[in-house]
C-alpha cells in the first residue's frame, strides 16, 4: 500500500539520534555516504553494515520502518543486481541463453545492492528522527555561508522541507482516492498497459486538485502569519550542540580513519 511509504515521515522519540543536532546529523550522513562509495573492500562493507545496524538500534525506530523506506526502490536494487550479474566478466558459474552468470558478477551485484540499501536506510533515519522544522533550520544554517553569493538559503530550505512534509500527505491522499474509485467500480490497475494508463486519470485529476488546494491553503496561512522570508526572523528553538553530538563526531572520525586505513593497506 502507498501508506507503507515512510519517506518524509517523522517519528517523535527521545533516542540518541533524536537528541542530536540536526546540522551534525546532516554532516555526518554526508561523510557516511562518502565512506560507502569511497571504501569498497569487504572489511569496509562489514563496518558500514555494522554502523548502520548500530544507528538503527540507537534511533529507537523499528527496523521494520527502516525497511519500509527501502521497499519503494526494490526494483532498482533488483535491476542493479541483474545488470552486474550478467555483465561483469569472470569465472562462469552458469549460462542463460547468451548471457554468462559469473562469480565476480554475483559478488559485485550483491555488494552494490548492499551499498544502495545502506545508503537509503541510513538516509531515511535522518527524516525519521528529525522534525521538518529542525531540518529546515539545519539546512538554512548550513547554506548560510553561501548567502553572500546570492544563494537563496532560506527559500531553498523551506521548499525542500515543504516537499518532504507533503510526501506522506499526498501518498495518503492517493491511497484514499484509489480506494474511493475502486468502491465505485473503477478497474484500476487491470487490463493491458493502455488500460492501466487510462485508469490513472480518475486518480491523477482529483490528486492534482487536492494538491493545488493544499498549496493554496498553505500560501494563505503563511500570508496570514505575515511570512516574508527568513530576513529578521528568530527561531523558537535555538540549535545547540550537546555532548551526544561530540561523541557522534568522534565515532564518525574513528570510522573514517579505520576504513581509510583498512582500504589503503589492503
C-alpha positions, 0 to 999 in steps of 0.5 A: 500500500502507498501508506507503507511509504515512510519517506518524509515521515517523522517519528517523535522519540527521545533516542540518541539520534533524536537528541542530536543536532540536526546540522551534525546529523546532516554532516555526518550522513554526508561523510557516511555516504562518502565512506560507502562509495569511497571504501569498497573492500569487504572489511569496509562493507562489514563496518558500514553494515555494522554502523548502520545496524548500530544507528538503527538500534540507537534511533529507537525506530523499528527496523521494520520502518527502516525497511519500509523506506527501502521497499519503494526502490526494490526494483532498482536494487533488483535491476542493479543486481541483474545488470552486474550479474550478467555483465561483469566478466569472470569465472562462469558459474552458469549460462542463460541463453547468451548471457554468462552468470559469473562469480565476480558478477554475483559478488559485485551485484550483491555488494552494490545492492548492499551499498544502495540499501545502506545508503537509503536506510541510513538516509531515511533515519535522518527524516525519521528522527528529525522534525521538518522544522529542525531540518529546515533550520539545519539546512538554512544554517548550513547554506548560510555561508553561501548567502553572500553569493546570492544563494537563496538559503532560506527559500531553498530550505523551506521548499525542500522541507515543504516537499518532504512534509507533503510526501506522506500527505499526498501518498495518503491522499492517493491511497484514499482516492484509489480506494474511493474509485475502486468502491465505485467500480473503477478497474484500476490497475487491470487490463493491458498497459493502455488500460492501466494508463487510462485508469490513472486519470480518475486518480491523477485529476482529483490528486492534482486538485487536492494538491493545488488546494493544499498549496493554496491553503498553505500560501494563505496561512503563511500570508496570514502569519505575515511570512516574508522570508527568513530576513529578521526572523528568530527561531523558537528553538535555538540549535545547540550542540550537546555532548551526544553530538561530540561523541557522534563526531568522534565515532564518525572520525574513528570510522573514517580513519579505520576504513581509510586505513583498512582500504589503503593497506589492503 
